[in-house]
Amino acid sequence: MRRRDFAAFAWTLLLRRPVERLKGVTCLTCTSLSADSEAPLPVQADGDIVAALPVVIKLGETALRFR
């Protein structure tokens, strides 16, 4: 993703417009997903590497509250 693509994505989010119309964006609705690749690519969470592919990502059953 180029910087201007990311800027367009962020601007679209801020304006609460549908991001799926942007080039290169794929939207999915799910409660879990798996991702894999031939190479062990890093997985980031909040900018930190927390794992490597393959991974399974699932939503928790309880909401987290941030203050």
Protein Blocks (a to p, Z undefined) as FASTA:
>chain_A
ZZklmmmmmmmmmnopafklpghiacdddfbdcdddfbdcdddeehiafbdcdddddddf
bdcddZZ
